[in-house]
Amino acid sequence: MTATGDAETFREAIIGASLELGQAYGEDGVTMRAIASKLGTSATTLYTCFESKAAIMRELRLRGTLSLGKSLIEGFDAPSPHECLLEISRRYVAFARDNPWLYTLLFVNETPTSEVVTGAQSERLQVLEREVTARFLDRFEAFTGRRPLDARRLVVRWWAAAHGLASLLITRRVASEHLYLPVGDVEDFVELYVRGLVDGLTAVDRP
């Protein structure tokens, strides 16, 4: 393996270890010392790939957003426009449930990802956002037969609703046996919510 290959492999190992630490202990658990210990190396060696913990966290944010975006884009391959809108909504919620710490880092933490990533990273995320938005609006128009009055606001309305459910699920505010508001079968609840979200979004389009 070349030196470049070795460096790339080590860089990937750092990201993997950081993600595991974050999932287990939260952001405070992602330290250079902890990452090094997990990899069986010294903290000094980490600086050959990342200049700081902040750089590692930026990379985690970038990769997390790209991973979510990839899942959403694959959801647009559903056989009908209506099913596409349902599927991307399901996939959004599923990403949060499968990656609760990473989702929190991306969309719940006080500082938005858009204010953290660097120029090159920001450009990649803007390309992703434009692709997801364009496909979303294309499927919306194919299903409803009209363009939305305010395309950007429509997408934000969808995101706000999907994010709301995702956040409640990963913080256990929505649970099958919640002390005050039990929802029973969570999977059934999620599906009903997603269908209500899409039906409401496509039935009424006001700025």
Sequence and secondary structure as in RCSB ss.txt:
>XXXX:A:sequence
MTATGDAETFREAIIGASLELGQAYGEDGVTMRAIASKLGTSATTLYTCFESKAAIMRELRLRGTLSLGKSLIEG
FDAPSPHECLLEISRRYVAFARDNPWLYTLLFVNETPTSEVVTGAQSERLQVLEREVTARFLDRFEAFTGRRPLD
ARRLVVRWWAAAHGLASLLITRRVASEHLYLPVGDVEDFVELYVRGLVDGLTAVDRP
>XXXX:A:secstr
  HHHHHHHHHHHHHHHHHHHHHHH GGG  HHHHHHHHTS HHHHTTT SSHHHHHHHHHHHHHHHHHHHHHHH
TTSSSHHHHHHHHHHHHHHHHHH HHHHHHHHTSSS GGGTS HHHHHHHHHHHHHHHHHHHHHHHHHHSS  SS
HHHHHHHHHHHHHHHHHHHHTTSS TT SSS  S HHHHHHHHHHHHHHHHHH    
